[in-house]
Amino acid sequence: MQENNWTLVNEFFLLGFKANHNMRLFLFSLLLIVYNASICGNLLIIALVSTSKNLHTPMYFFISQLSITDILLISDIVPNIFYIVLNNGVFITFFKCMAQLYFFCIAEACECLLLAVMSYDRYVAICKPLHYISIMTGTLCWKLAVIIWFISFSFTFIHVKVILRLKFCGPNIIDHLFCDLVPLQDISCSDTFPIKLSIYFLSIPLMIIPGIIIVISYGNVVRAILQISSNVSRQKVFSTCSSHLTVVSIFYFVIFIVYFVPTKRQSSDVNKILSLLYTVFTPLVNPIIYSFRNKDIRKAVQETFQSV
């Protein structure tokens, strides 16, 4: 009889923000602007990298891959948030919830791995400039991209498969904006230890190792920059990796606050706002940082508009 009760919950209610009608309309308008700007900005970068010969380099190739992950992330999360905001909550089936979680985790894992590869690219460019072309070949870049997407899809599939074993016997209200790991664990009535164990094991290849690669790469980069005697040359070299450092800092800071700071110290609204930062606003910030702080991309944009 208990097993039958477990199978009753086949949909969840995403609560969203508790706000009045005017506030929800304002939030919807803001999200709509951010969503459209994010899609347009990332598509622009993908188009520029694909068409501009000046951007046919490893760094811009990986930036375009990062834009693909940002489009995947925001397209997976935001459309459903529109319904939540307008209707003050929305029901989502168990299958759609798992599908949303799956593609969300793919995008996050892919971004972690891409940021690590991009940091290694900056390390080779600054610390081994004479060997850069021979090391970061086009073939290697494509192989790394395929490996990153394969690891993200396969490891996330294993993780979601473990989550599918959770039992939900009520309540079915998720006090969040989308189907995420922590809210699903909170409403589960079965043992969540396998899920936590899975998160710890998968965080090693998807977060910890990439984080170590980033720290080691930029540790060597900083050491190489400090050895440059000219302040002008030092500033010029640092500018080549400042954009990536900014993106890495924003991404890991928000991820750390959301998933590693105890949730008991944060209200549900704070968690939702932080979740919006890395699922909605980060895909907007990334192309802005790479566009405004990168002369090559600004030049490619100008050439594109002049040729139209």
N, C-alpha and C positions, 0 to 999 in steps of 0.2 A: 504493500500500500504506500510505503514511504517512497519507493522508486517511482511510482506513478505521479506522486506529488512533485517530484523533481522535474518531470517532463512538462508540467503545466506552463512554466514560464518560457514562452517562445518569442517574446518581444520585450523591448525595454522602452522606458519613457525617459528621453533626454530632457532634463529640467531647464538647462540654460540659465540665463540671468533672470532674477526676480526684479522686474522694473515695470514702471507704468507705460502706457501706450506711447506717449511722446518720446520717452527715453529709448524705447525699443525702435521707434522709427528713426531716431537719430543714429543709433547703433547700426541699424540696417543700412542706412545711407553711407555711413563711414566705411563699413565693411565692403559695400558694393564698389565704392571708389578705390579702396585698397586692393580689392580682388582684381578689378579691371586693370589697374595700374601695374600690379604684379605680373599678370599674364602678358600684358603688352611689353613691359620692360624685359622680361625673361625671353620672350619670343624675339624681341629686337636683338638681344645679345646672341641668341642662337643663329639668327639670320645673318648678322654681321660676321660672326666667326666663320660661317659657311661660305659667304660670298667674298669677303675681303681677303686678299692675298697677304696683306700685312699682318693679319690675325691668324695665319696658318702656322701657329707655334704651339708647343705642348701646353704652355700656361693657359692660353685662350681656349684650347681644346677642352681642358678640364673645367674651365669656367663655363663653357657651354654645357658640359655634362651636369654641372652644378645647377644651371638654369633649368635643365630637364627635371631634376629632382625637385626643385622648387615648384615647378608647374604641377608635377604629380602630387606633391604635398598639399598645396593650396586647393587644387581641384578635388582632392579626396575629402577635404574637411569643410571648406567654406560653403559650397552649395547647400549642404544640409543645415549649416548654421543659419542660413537665411530663413529657412522654414522654422527653425527653433525660435529665432528672434521675433518673427512676424506672428507666430501662433502661440508664443509664450510656452514653448515646449513642444516636442513632437515624439510620436512613437516610431521606433525602428525595429525591424525584425531581427532575430538572432543572426540569421545569415548575413544580412546587410551590415550588422554591427561587426561581425568577424571580418567581413570583406574590407570594411573601412579601417579596422585595426591593422589588417594585413598590409595594405598599401601605405598606411601611415608609417608602420615600422620599416617597410622597405625604403621609403624616402629618407627616414632618419638614419638608418644604417648606411645607406648609400652616401649621404652627406658626410658622415663621420669618416668613411673610407676615402672619399674624394678630398676632403680637407687634409688628410694625412699625405696622400699622394701629391697634392699641390704644394705642401710644405717641403716634401722631398725634392720636388722640381725646383723650388727656390733655393734649396741648399746646394744642389748641383750647379745651378746658374751662377751663384755667388761664390761658392767655395771651390768649384772646379769648372771655371768658365771655358777653359781650353778644351775640355772633354765633354761639354754640354751637348753639342750636336751629335756626337758619337754615342752618348749614353741615352739621352731622351729622344730616341728615334720615333718616327711616326708609327712604326710597327709595335714598339713597346707601349706607346700611348694607347693604341687600340686594344692591345692585349690586357693592359691594366684596367681599361674601361669595362671590357667583357668580364674580367675576373671580379671587379667590384659589383657589377649588376648581378652576376651569378651568385656570389656570396650573399648579397642582400636578399635576393629572392629565396634561395635555398635555406639559409639560416632562419629567416623570418617564417618560412613555412613550417619548419620544425617547431619554432616557438609557438605559433598560433595553434599548431596541432596539439600541443600540451594544454593550451588554454581551453580548447574544445572539450577537454575532459572535466572542466569545472561544472558543478551542478548549481543551478539557480532555482531556488524554491520560494522566492519572494523575500522582500519586495522587489519589484522590477524597475524602480526609479533610480536612474543614474544622475547624480547631482553634478553634471558636467556638460560640456558643449559637444563632445564627441566620444566615441568608444575608445577609451584609453586603458592602459594596464591597471593602474591603481584603482580607479572607480569600479572596474569589473571585479577586482579582488575584494573590494569592500562589500559588495552586495552578494558575493558567492556564499553558499551555505556548505561548501565542501572544503577540504583541507587545501590551503593555498601554498603550502610548502614546496610542492613540485614546481609551481609557477615561479616562486622566488628563486629556487635553485636554478631553474632554466634561465632566468634573467641574469643571475650572477655569472653563469657559465658563458652565455652568449655575449655578455658585456666585455669579456676578455678579448675576443677577436674583433668585435665591432666598435668598442669604445676605448678600452684600456690600451691595447696595442697601438691603435691609431693615435691616441693621446701621447703615448711614449715616443712615437715616431715624430710627432709635431714638436715635442719638447726638445728632443735630441737634434732635430734638423735646425730649429731656430736657435738652439744653444750654440751650434757651430756657426750659424749665420751671424749672430751677435758678436761672437769672438772674432770672426773674419772682418766685420765692420769696424770693430774697435782697433784693429791692427792697421787700418787705413789712416795715414797721417793727415791728409787734407780733409777739412771739415766739409767742403763742397762735394768732394767725391764720396765722403761718408754718407752725406744726406742723400745724394743721388742714388747710391746703392740701396739705402734703406727704403727709399720711396718705391722700389720695385717689389717690395714684399709687405709694405704697410697696409695695403688694401686687404690682402689675405689675412694678415694678423688681426685686423679689425673684425672681419667676418668670423674667424676662429674664436676670438674672445667673446663675441656676442653669443654665438651658438653654444659654446661649452658653459658659459656663465648661466644662461637660462636653463639649459639641460640639468646642470648641477642643482640649481635652486628647486626645480620642479620635482626631480626624481631622487635626490639624495638628502635634501633637507627634510626632516620629519614633518609630515603633513599635519600633525597635531598643532604645530606652531603657526600654521597658516589657515586662514579662513577659506571656505570653498570659493568665495568670490575672488580672493587673491590667486588661488590656483587657476581659476578660469582665465583671469587676466594674463597671468604668466604663460598659460597655454596658448593664448591668442598671440603672444609676442613671437613664439618660435614657429607657430603653424600658419599665421596670417601675415604678420608684419616683417618677419625675417625674409620671406621670399620677395618682399618689396624692397627691403634694405639692401640685400645682396647686389642686385643690378645697379642700384643707385651708387653704392660704394665703388663698384668696379668701373662705373661710367664716369663719375665725377672726379675720381682720383687716378684715372688712367688716360694718358695722352693718346695712346694708340686707338682706344675705343672711341674717344671724342673725335679724333681725326677721321675714323671710319664712318661715324655718324654724319659728319660734315660732308664728306665725299659722297655719301649715299644721297643726302638731300640735294646736293648740288647737281648730281647726275639725273635726278628725277625731273 
